[in-house]
Amino acid sequence: METHFDFPLKLGMVVNKEKTELLFMKRRNEILPENITVGTDVIKVQKTLKALGIAFDFDLSWKTHTENLQ
């Protein structure tokens, strides 16, 4: 994960780790981690994530997205 945060530095950009969210997509029997540590920063793993108006959830169903359409 640290590589993903270091790469933008080479391009003159900075990643705001406080705003960074992480979504794991899993199979039924897999256990999701609660947090990921990158250097000294802790990134909380989310069960849902909204990007460009689409809501994604960890089990790859459309339930979260369709509930948020109303």
C-alpha positions as a Python dict, from the first residue, in 0.01 Angstrom:
ca = {
    (1, 'M'): (0, 0, 0),
    (2, 'E'): (284, 241, 70),
    (3, 'T'): (382, 228, -298),
    (4, 'H'): (38, 361, -391),
    (5, 'F'): (90, 661, -166),
    (6, 'D'): (451, 723, -270),
    (7, 'F'): (387, 721, -648),
    (8, 'P'): (186, 1049, -658),
    (9, 'L'): (475, 1222, -475),
    (10, 'K'): (692, 1161, -783),
    (11, 'L'): (432, 1353, -984),
    (12, 'G'): (421, 1641, -735),
    (13, 'M'): (86, 1538, -583),
    (14, 'V'): (-2, 1454, -225),
    (15, 'V'): (-252, 1194, -107),
    (16, 'N'): (-467, 1299, 189),
    (17, 'K'): (-462, 981, 397),
    (18, 'E'): (-730, 1118, 631),
    (19, 'K'): (-978, 1121, 341),
    (20, 'T'): (-864, 790, 193),
    (21, 'E'): (-1115, 506, 209),
    (22, 'L'): (-1052, 142, 131),
    (23, 'L'): (-1310, -109, 13),
    (24, 'F'): (-1233, -480, 4),
    (25, 'M'): (-1452, -694, -217),
    (26, 'K'): (-1475, -1042, -78),
    (27, 'R'): (-1617, -1386, -116),
    (28, 'R'): (-1879, -1513, 127),
    (29, 'N'): (-1648, -1684, 376),
    (30, 'E'): (-1367, -1428, 383),
    (31, 'I'): (-1324, -1200, 683),
    (32, 'L'): (-1271, -830, 618),
    (33, 'P'): (-988, -655, 801),
    (34, 'E'): (-1094, -357, 1012),
    (35, 'N'): (-798, -133, 936),
    (36, 'I'): (-489, -116, 717),
    (37, 'T'): (-172, 50, 842),
    (38, 'V'): (33, 248, 591),
    (39, 'G'): (349, 377, 754),
    (40, 'T'): (218, 541, 1069),
    (41, 'D'): (-129, 612, 929),
    (42, 'V'): (-433, 391, 981),
    (43, 'I'): (-687, 361, 699),
    (44, 'K'): (-1029, 228, 796),
    (45, 'V'): (-1176, -40, 573),
    (46, 'Q'): (-1529, 48, 458),
    (47, 'K'): (-1816, -187, 375),
    (48, 'T'): (-1957, 59, 120),
    (49, 'L'): (-1795, 323, -95),
    (50, 'K'): (-1952, 585, -319),
    (51, 'A'): (-1759, 700, -625),
    (52, 'L'): (-1893, 908, -913),
    (53, 'G'): (-2250, 851, -798),
    (54, 'I'): (-2224, 472, -781),
    (55, 'A'): (-2240, 295, -446),
    (56, 'F'): (-2020, -13, -425),
    (57, 'D'): (-2041, -265, -144),
    (58, 'F'): (-1810, -538, -22),
    (59, 'D'): (-2017, -829, -156),
    (60, 'L'): (-2057, -683, -508),
    (61, 'S'): (-2435, -661, -493),
    (62, 'W'): (-2640, -368, -621),
    (63, 'K'): (-2845, -347, -300),
    (64, 'T'): (-2663, -44, -156),
    (65, 'H'): (-2671, 142, -487),
    (66, 'T'): (-3043, 84, -552),
    (67, 'E'): (-3133, 185, -194),
    (68, 'N'): (-2949, 518, -243),
    (69, 'L'): (-3125, 603, -571),
    (70, 'Q'): (-3438, 734, -402),
}
